[in-house]
Structures are given as C-alpha cells and as structure tokens.
Amino acid sequence: MPRRHIHVTGAAEAPLRAALRALRTELAIPDTFPPAVLAEAEAAAKNPRLPAYDATDLPFLTIDPPASTDLDQAMHLARRADGGYRVHYAIADVAAFVAPGSALDAEAHRRVLTLYFPDTKIPLHPAVLSEGAASLLPGEPRPALLWRIDLDAEGRRVATDVRRALVRSRAKLDYAGVQQQIDSGTAEEPLALLREIGRLREALEAERGGISLSVPEQEVVERDHTYSLAYRAPLPADGWNAQISLLTGMAAADLMTAAGTGILRTLPTAPDGAVARLRRSARALGVDWPHHVSYADVVRSADPENPRHAAFLQECTTLLRGAGYTVFTDGHVPTPAVHAAVADEYTHCTAPLRRLVDRYAGELCVAAVAGNEPPEWVRAALPTLPDEMAAGTRRANTVERGCVDIVEAALLKERVGEVFDAYVIDVKEREPAVGTVHLEDPAVVARIAGGTSRLPLGEWLRVRLAEADPGSAKVLFAPA
C-alpha cells in the first residue's frame, strides 16, 4: 500500500512535466507498448471471449475519480426478502482479452502494475483494452467476472457465487457526486444502499479488529496565480465503496482456501516496538490514545480533516509495511495466512486492469465455484507471482517517492531559507539527527537533517527549508 498519494491538475502540471519525464527515463519506465503487443490488443478488443450468461438486465454503476476511464468494478446493490442484502459486483474480465503466453500476457508480466504519475499514468494493458474494450464503461456490454454475495441483515456474508457474465453499466459516478446524492437523500435505492451496507461492513471490520486507513491525499492547488500543496481527506463514500471491494477479496480468499489452491494477500502483525513508536507520535501530535484503546480503535477515531490527525494517519501506514503474497497449492493452506489490517484472510481480485495478480485470483475463484481444477496456465504462473508482484510494488513505491519529491521541490524552490512549523514523525535509529517532518502548511512530508542533536520524535519543531531542487527531486529541511 503506498504511503502517500499526490494529485496534480490543470496549469500546475506545466513546470513539473520536464522533471517527471526525467524520472520516467531514470527509472526506465516504458512510455509505449511494443508493436506486437498493440497488434494483439487491437485484435482482442475486436474479438473478446464472450460468456454465455447474460446479466445486462442488472443496472450496474461504477464509482471512480471523475477522469478515470480504466473501470475495473461495477456494482448493483439490492435488498433481499429476508431483510438481508445482495451485492452484485462485476469485475472486468481481462482473461477474455489476454491469451496466456501471448505477447500481451508477457508485457503484463513485465509491467505488473499500472504506475501513476501526477501528469500521466503508465498502464498495465494498452489503452484500447484498459480504457476501452475491457473497461466497464457506461452503456457498453462487457465480459466480466460477476460476483453475487448475499449478506444477512447485519452485513455478514451468507452465500457467494462468481461466474463469467455479460454486463452493462448504466452510470459512471464519482465519489463527490455519490456523497452529495446520499447526503441529500436524492440517491435511488441501489446507490443509497451503499451507505447502509458500507456502515454495516465497517462495524463488522471493527468487531474483528480490522482497520481501513483514511489517509489524506496531497493535492497541488492554485492560489492567487501560484501553487501550493494541501491535503484532501477521503469522503465517507470512499470508505463505503472500499468495503465492497474488501468484502469481495475476503470472499475470494475463502473460495480459494476451500478449494486448496490460491494466492492470498498477507500482512504480519506489527511488532510492539512499532506500535510504541506510533504512540509517542500520537501523544506529541495531540491525538488522544488511552492505553486501554487499541491501535485500530484510535485510527478509526482520527479525523483526516484535522492536520495533526492527518500527520498521524500518514505515520500509521508504517504498520502496513511487510505486506506480500502467499501462494498455496494441493490443499496446503499456510497458517497463519491473514492480512493484519483486514484481520481475516484476504486476496486482491477486484482490479485486474491495473494489477497483474487479480487476473489469476479471479480465474481461481471461477474454477472453485464451478468445481473445476484451475487452468494450467494459472497453476504454472502461481509460484513466481509473489516475486513478480513484489518487484512491481517496489517500482511503484519508487515512482511514488520520486513524484512526491519532485512536486514538493518544484513548489518549494522559491522558499529556501524560510522557517516552518513541523512535527517530527520519524527518526532514523542509527542516525537520530536524521528523520522526517510533517508540515501543516504547506502540506509537505520531507526529510530533515543537519542538526547535531537527536530529533524529538513526535514533537513540534521549527524547521528551515535548506534545499528544494526539482532537478534532483530533493527537499531537505534542517532544525531552525
């Protein structure tokens, strides 16, 4: 999971484009697809493998950022006669377009993940598929893996099914619009149920000890003909939507463990020392964390609109380090195999347009429900998938860090020498005079060094901007 997201729009892109292009060159990020891959994608877009089951009568909707066109998921929510709920969740069927062993398949294994830059994205699949024929765009029939998950009145899962189906989305919605419709009471029932089901699933998450982090995004905003960084807190609708994806990932994990073959997303429990370190930061940031309250409970109580709480939530992501993928075959399910933040078995299966592993997880689940053995091409790929995903995730994290550094340096380059209020949110154990500071305004999280004494972890500090160089993507503060 990335620690920080950064979003740049409009004219603010112009002074940053050269540095971002240089970063892509430095990291050898491909800017085009090989001709053979594009040719296969064009052919597949015209002739996908279509399923026999037709579910186009269900009025699906998608919820994504406004500019998104690579739409992996569409949902339809309904009440059941017994007081429970039925969740239909359609996931783009990438395997309907990508043939195993093809050039298109090999390129996806080389890329692993869609990479997001402030000014562009480098997709996992060619745009003719990821933003066209395979994307669940409104008004277009699309092959999908159709999940049907029944919940009881408390939101607990009671039945799961997944099969290939033809679906058609009716509406492309965004988070702000969804939130406005739900809050104003104008949302029709399929959408209005998102809050109802989302809150039930959030309550069950709290009951089992899981946690979803509402980490604010950094955004570049225009102010008085100049630009600055600010934080954007996620909306409740973001969390409710995420609960549907989590529900599906947990259902998929259960199907795979029952079948005896699968790939899980796993995360070990954070060590006590990491939690104690986080407690010190919380205390200095004014985040109330009584000793009898768990980490999960204090995170749920944090307000991402509060700058100090936002700093705390940024640091909470350190406890999510160490996530990986665990493969099992022939019934040998590893123990334990849970994701500590989910507090249950879980897998990635809902974003196959943007993440390689999801295509394989989806195939395993379809086979499990049908009572079939997994396809041989899936079984053959499983042993190497964890390493492929780990390498892709490392590259994505490097991209993220580089982008954040470039944007911060570009927006701070005229302010070298200025003094800011900050909080020390990280200190290197072997170099206690080096660490990380979180500024309230502008919204910057950057390195601090140059002092002679130990940095006060979790405490307020006056800092001077010592360096801001977009060319080297470097921002450095020093104690004032």
VEXLOTOR-747364 format. One record per residue (C-alpha): residue in one letter; x, y, z. Coordinates in steps of 0.25 Angstrom, whole numbers, padded with zeros to 4 digits, always signed. Last residue first. Layout:
N
aXYZ/...
end
This chain:
480
a+0063+0105+0051/p+0065+0090+0050/a+0068+0086+0036/f+0059+0083+0024/l+0063+0076+0011/v+0055+0074-0002/k+0061+0067-0013/a+0056+0063-0027/s+0070+0065-0033/g+0065+0075-0043/p+0053+0079-0035/d+0063+0085-0025/a+0058+0089-0011/e+0069+0091-0001/a+0070+0096+0014/l+0056+0099+0017/r+0057+0103+0032/v+0050+0096+0043/r+0043+0099+0056/l+0039+0087+0063/w+0027+0080+0069/e+0029+0066+0075/g+0026+0052+0071/l+0041+0048+0071/p+0050+0059+0077/l+0062+0059+0067/r+0075+0055+0074/s+0085+0066+0074/t+0095+0072+0064/g+0085+0076+0053/g+0087+0075+0038/a+0076+0066+0034/i+0061+0067+0032/r+0054+0059+0021/a+0040+0062+0015/v+0025+0062+0017/v+0019+0074+0012/a+0005+0080+0012/p+0008+0095+0012/d+0004+0097+0023/e+0003+0086+0033/l+0017+0082+0031/h+0021+0067+0034/v+0036+0064+0037/t+0044+0052+0034/g+0057+0047+0040/v+0072+0050+0042/a+0079+0054+0056/p+0076+0040+0061/e+0085+0034+0051/r+0085+0019+0054/e+0070+0019+0059/k+0066+0028+0048/v+0055+0037+0053/d+0041+0039+0048/i+0029+0048+0050/v+0036+0060+0055/y+0025+0071+0054/a+0026+0084+0047/d+0025+0099+0047/f+0032+0106+0036/v+0044+0115+0034/e+0048+0121+0021/g+0062+0119+0015/v+0058+0112+0002/r+0044+0118-0002/e+0046+0119-0017/k+0048+0104-0019/l+0036+0100-0010/l+0026+0096-0021/a+0036+0090-0030/a+0043+0082-0019/e+0029+0077-0013/v+0025+0072-0027/i+0039+0065-0030/d+0039+0059-0016/v+0025+0054-0017/c+0028+0048-0031/g+0040+0041-0027/r+0034+0035-0015/e+0022+0030-0023/v+0031+0024-0034/t+0040+0017-0024/n+0027+0011-0018/a+0022+0006-0031/r+0036+0000-0034/r+0036-0007-0021/t+0021-0012-0024/g+0025-0017-0037/a+0037-0025-0031/a+0028-0031-0020/m+0017-0034-0030/e+0027-0042-0039/d+0033-0049-0026/p+0019-0053-0022/l+0015-0058-0036/t+0026-0067-0038/p+0020-0080-0032/l+0006-0077-0037/a+0009-0076-0052/a+0008-0090-0055/r-0005-0092-0047/v-0011-0081-0055/w-0007-0086-0069/e-0012-0100-0065/p-0026-0095-0062/p-0031-0097-0048/e-0038-0110-0046/n-0053-0110-0047/g-0064-0109-0036/a-0070-0098-0043/v-0069-0089-0031/a-0054-0093-0030/a-0051-0090-0045/v-0057-0076-0044/c-0049-0073-0031/l-0036-0078-0037/e-0039-0070-0050/g-0041-0057-0042/a-0029-0059-0034/y-0020-0060-0047/r-0026-0047-0053/d-0024-0040-0039/v-0009-0043-0039/l-0006-0034-0050/r-0011-0021-0044/r-0018-0009-0052/l-0028-0015-0061/p-0029-0027-0052/a-0034-0018-0040/t-0044-0026-0032/c-0036-0039-0028/h-0026-0036-0018/t-0027-0046-0006/y-0032-0047+0008/e-0032-0056+0020/d-0036-0048+0032/a-0032-0036+0041/v-0033-0027+0029/a-0021-0019+0035/a-0013-0032+0039/h-0015-0039+0026/v-0017-0054+0029/a-0009-0066+0025/p-0006-0072+0039/t-0004-0083+0035/p-0002-0087+0021/v-0012-0094+0013/h-0006-0107+0008/g-0018-0112+0000/d-0011-0116-0013/t-0006-0102-0015/f-0003-0089-0007/v+0003-0076-0011/t+0006-0064-0001/y+0006-0050-0006/g+0012-0039+0002/a+0010-0028+0012/g+0023-0024+0020/r+0020-0010+0023/l+0005-0007+0028/l+0010-0002+0041/t+0017+0009+0034/t+0004+0014+0029/c+0000+0019+0043/e+0010+0030+0040/q+0001+0037+0030/l-0010+0035+0039/f-0003+0043+0050/a+0000+0054+0041/a-0014+0055+0036/h-0018+0055+0051/r-0010+0067+0053/p-0016+0074+0041/n-0030+0071+0045/e-0038+0067+0033/p-0034+0053+0034/d-0041+0052+0047/a-0035+0040+0055/s-0046+0032+0063/r-0044+0020+0054/v-0029+0020+0056/v-0031+0020+0071/d-0039+0008+0070/a-0030+0000+0061/y-0018+0003+0070/s-0025-0002+0082/v-0030+0006+0094/h-0026+0002+0108/h-0014+0011+0108/p-0022+0024+0104/w-0019+0030+0090/d-0023+0044+0089/v-0016+0050+0077/g-0009+0063+0081/l+0002+0062+0071/a+0012+0059+0082/r+0004+0048+0088/a+0001+0041+0075/s+0016+0042+0071/r+0019+0034+0084/r+0008+0024+0082/l+0014+0021+0068/r+0027+0018+0074/a+0020+0008+0083/v+0013+0002+0072/a+0026+0000+0064/g+0032-0006+0076/d+0021-0016+0079/p+0023-0022+0065/a+0012-0020+0054/t+0004-0033+0051/p+0008-0039+0038/l+0002-0036+0025/t-0004-0045+0015/r-0010-0044+0001/l-0014-0058-0002/i-0011-0067-0015/g-0019-0079-0017/t-0021-0094-0017/g-0028-0103-0007/a-0042-0101-0012/a-0047-0097+0002/t-0035-0087+0003/m-0038-0082-0011/l-0053-0079-0008/d-0050-0073+0006/a-0039-0063-0001/a-0049-0059-0011/a-0060-0056-0001/m-0049-0047+0007/g-0046-0040-0006/t-0061-0038-0009/l-0064-0032+0004/l-0051-0023+0003/s-0056-0018-0010/i-0070-0015-0005/q-0063-0008+0008/a-0055+0001-0002/n-0068+0007-0007/w-0073+0010+0007/g-0059+0016+0010/d-0059+0025-0002/a-0073+0029+0001/p-0069+0034+0015/l-0060+0044+0007/p-0045+0044+0007/a-0038+0056+0013/r-0031+0065+0003/y-0018+0071+0008/a-0011+0084+0002/l+0001+0087-0006/s+0003+0101-0012/y+0002+0108-0026/t+0003+0122-0031/h-0007+0131-0038/d-0014+0135-0025/r-0016+0120-0021/e-0015+0108-0030/v-0016+0095-0023/v-0006+0083-0023/e-0012+0071-0015/q-0007+0062-0005/e-0016+0051-0002/p-0022+0049+0012/v-0020+0035+0018/s-0034+0029+0023/l-0027+0016+0027/s-0036+0003+0028/i-0035-0005+0040/g-0038-0019+0045/g-0041-0024+0059/r-0052-0034+0056/e-0063-0025+0062/a-0057-0012+0056/e-0058-0019+0042/l-0072-0023+0045/a-0076-0009+0048/e-0069-0004+0035/r-0077-0015+0028/l-0090-0010+0034/r-0086+0004+0030/g-0083+0001+0016/i-0096-0007+0014/e-0105+0005+0019/r-0096+0015+0012/l-0096+0007-0001/l-0111+0005+0000/a-0114+0019-0005/l-0108+0015-0018/p-0117+0003-0022/e-0128+0011-0014/e-0128+0024-0022/a-0120+0035-0017/t-0127+0048-0014/g-0126+0048+0001/s-0117+0060+0001/d-0105+0052+0008/i-0106+0041-0002/q-0107+0049-0014/q-0095+0058-0009/q-0086+0046-0005/v-0089+0040-0019/g-0085+0053-0026/a-0072+0054-0018/y-0068+0040-0020/d-0071+0040-0035/l-0081+0033-0044/k-0081+0026-0057/a-0096+0021-0060/r-0103+0009-0067/s-0092-0002-0066/r-0094-0013-0075/v-0091-0028-0072/l-0088-0041-0080/a-0085-0052-0070/r-0074-0061-0065/r-0077-0067-0051/v-0076-0064-0036/d-0084-0068-0025/t-0084-0066-0010/a-0094-0068+0001/v-0096-0064+0016/r-0087-0052+0017/r-0090-0043+0029/g-0096-0030+0027/e-0104-0030+0040/a-0117-0032+0032/d-0111-0044+0025/l-0102-0043+0013/d-0102-0050-0001/i-0090-0048-0010/r-0092-0050-0025/w-0079-0047-0032/l-0079-0046-0047/l-0066-0048-0054/a-0068-0039-0066/p-0070-0038-0081/r-0075-0024-0085/p-0087-0018-0091/e-0085-0003-0093/g-0095+0007-0088/p-0086+0012-0077/l-0071+0008-0078/l-0067-0005-0071/s-0053-0005-0077/a-0049-0017-0085/a-0052-0011-0099/g-0047+0003-0096/e-0039+0009-0085/s-0031-0003-0081/l-0033-0010-0095/v-0030+0000-0105/a-0022+0007-0095/p-0011-0004-0095/h-0010-0012-0082/l-0003-0009-0069/p-0004+0005-0071/i+0007+0016-0070/k-0001+0028-0064/t+0000+0043-0066/d+0003+0057-0060/p+0004+0053-0045/f+0010+0040-0048/y+0002+0026-0046/l+0008+0013-0050/t-0001+0002-0054/l+0004-0011-0049/v+0012-0024-0053/r+0019-0017-0064/r+0027-0029-0069/h+0016-0039-0066/a+0007-0030-0074/e+0016-0030-0086/a+0017-0045-0085/d+0002-0046-0086/l+0001-0037-0098/a+0012-0044-0105/s+0003-0057-0103/g+0006-0068-0093/p-0007-0068-0087/a-0017-0060-0096/v-0021-0046-0091/f-0035-0042-0096/a-0045-0050-0088/a-0035-0052-0077/v-0037-0037-0074/d-0051-0040-0069/a-0054-0026-0063/i-0060-0029-0049/a-0075-0028-0047/y-0080-0028-0033/h-0095-0032-0030/v-0097-0030-0015/r-0110-0036-0009/y-0115-0031+0004/g-0122-0036+0017/g-0136-0034+0022/d-0141-0048+0018/a-0147-0042+0004/r-0133-0038+0000/r-0130-0023-0002/a-0121-0019-0014/l-0108-0014-0018/h-0102-0013-0032/m-0088-0011-0034/a-0077-0008-0045/q-0062-0011-0044/d-0050-0009-0053/l-0052+0004-0059/d-0040+0009-0067/t-0046+0022-0071/s-0044+0031-0059/a-0045+0046-0060/p-0056+0047-0050/p-0050+0038-0039/d-0057+0025-0039/i-0071+0019-0035/t-0077+0010-0045/l-0092+0006-0047/f-0099-0006-0051/p-0114-0007-0055/l-0116-0022-0056/d-0122-0026-0069/t-0108-0028-0075/a-0107-0041-0068/d-0105-0050-0080/y-0098-0064-0077/a-0092-0069-0089/p-0079-0062-0087/l-0071-0054-0098/r-0057-0057-0102/p-0052-0044-0108/n-0052-0041-0123/k-0050-0027-0126/a-0042-0023-0114/a-0034-0035-0115/a-0029-0031-0129/e-0025-0017-0125/a-0018-0023-0112/e-0011-0033-0121/a-0006-0022-0130/l-0002-0013-0118/v+0006-0024-0112/a+0013-0027-0125/p+0016-0013-0127/p+0023-0012-0114/f+0016-0003-0104/t+0020+0011-0101/d+0025+0020-0090/p+0033+0009-0083/i+0038+0013-0069/a+0053+0012-0069/l+0054+0018-0055/e+0063+0030-0060/t+0055+0032-0072/r+0042+0032-0064/l+0048+0042-0054/a+0053+0051-0066/r+0039+0052-0071/l+0034+0056-0057/a+0045+0067-0056/a+0041+0072-0070/r+0026+0072-0067/l+0027+0079-0054/p+0026+0094-0058/a+0014+0091-0067/e+0006+0082-0058/a+0000+0093-0049/a-0008+0098-0061/g-0018+0088-0058/t-0017+0076-0049/v-0007+0070-0039/h-0010+0058-0030/i-0001+0052-0019/h-0003+0039-0012/r+0005+0035+0000/r+0009+0023+0008/p+0006+0013-0004/m+0000+0000+0000/
end
